[in-house]
Amino acid sequence: MTDTDTRPVVSTAHVTTDRPGRYAKQLVSHMGRKTQAAWDPETGKGTIEFADGAVLATLTDRADSLDIEITAPADSVERFEGVVGRHLVRFGSRDELVCTWTRSDGSPGTEQRHTGDEG
């Protein structure tokens, strides 16, 4: 038995908002200060690479939502759900965004929402 589980897991979140492109662009721009990130406003798609490419977040601007998909090792997927979700919820605190994750391996995902305690 090993302490780490590196099998890839896909975790998805469907974040309802009437400004998905704005939030995606803001998230990509912010994360891009520390990691590889790109946003294409023409296609409404973007990516953020974490951990030297071992973790990939894909963002898609839909008419009424921002869809996010994270592919990460099972032992770190919760961490990256939190990183992406917390930033997005903080950026969208006025719109009270909620980021609820669903994982492909059947394990429970996390949820991030504005609590009013953020500064």
Disulfide bonds with the S-S distance in Angstrom:
none
